[in-house]
Amino acid sequence: MTDTRLRDKLATQKFFVVPGVHDMIAAVIADRVGFEIVYGTGYWLTASAYGLPDAGIVGYSEMVDRMATIKRTSKAALIADADTGYGGLLNVHHTVKGYEAAGVSAIQLEDQEFPKKCGHTPYKRVVPIEQMVAKIKVAVEAREDMLVIARTDARQSEGLDGTMRRLEAYAKAGADVLFPEALTSVAEMRTACAAFDVPVMANMANGGLTPVLKGDVLADIGYAFAIYPSLTSLIAASAIETALIKLRDHGDGEPADMAMFDFKTFCGLIGFEDVWAFDRKWNEVG
C-alpha cells in the first residue's frame, strides 16, 4: 500500500520542506534528523551511484533500483524523480507501475525531450504540450494511489507565458502537483502559485537558476512545499574535498577543525546492532 504521508501533508495546506537524498548515507541521516518525506533526486543519485551527468544516460532499470534501495533503507515517504518516464507512453506506464511497486509515494515526470537534461543546465528542449498531457493521463490511469507530479522545463524556451499554459494543461490532465522548473524571480514564482488550485512545488537547487529562499518566504509566495535536491550533496562534496586536502598535505586523518560523525552511532544507523545481536545469539553454534 502506498505511503500516504505526502498526501496527508498536502491536505493540511501547510508548507513543508523535503531534503534530497543522493545516497543511502544521506537517507539514514535524514531519518535520524526526523524528516518524514525525502526526495530521490535524479541528478545526485546518478552522480553518486554512477559518476555520470543527469543527461538521460542512466535509465529506468538503474533508477527504479536506486529508489527501491532508498525505500528499503529509509523510513521516510519518497518523492521520486522519473525524468521523462524513460521514453514513450508505454514506457511511462511501465515506469509508474515499477516506481509504485518500489514503494514510491509520488512520481515526478517532466516535459523535456528524451534524453533530458538537468533543469538548471542549458540546451533543454521540451516536447509539445499534447505529448506531455498524454503522459500525465497515462500515469494517472496506471497508478494505484501514488501522486503524479508534472514538471515543465519550458521557462527558458517559452518564457513564463508558455510555462503557465503548460501548467494549466497538466493540471487539467490530472496532475496532483505542479512543478514549474527554473523560474528566475520571486514575481514569476508568485504568478505560478497564484494561478492554480492544484499544489505547486518549488525546487531550491543551490547554484541553479531559481533564487534559493527560506521556507517562510516560499510559504508566503504560495508554494505547497519545496525540495532541496543539492543541499546534502554539495555540502558533503565540500567537506570531503577539505578533509582530503588535509590528508594529502598534512597526513591528518582526524582534523580537529572538522566535525566528524561518531562511528559507533553510524554503525547503529545502518543496522550493525542487528548484526551484532545475531552474532551473540548464534555465537556458540558450529
Beta strands, then each sheet from edge to edge (+ up, - down):
strand 1: 16-21
strand 2: 37-40
strand 3: 77-81
strand 4: 106-110
strand 5: 147-152
strand 6: 177-180
strand 7: 201-203
strand 8: 225-228
sheet 1: 6+ 5+ 4+ 3+ 2+ 1+ 8+ 7+
end
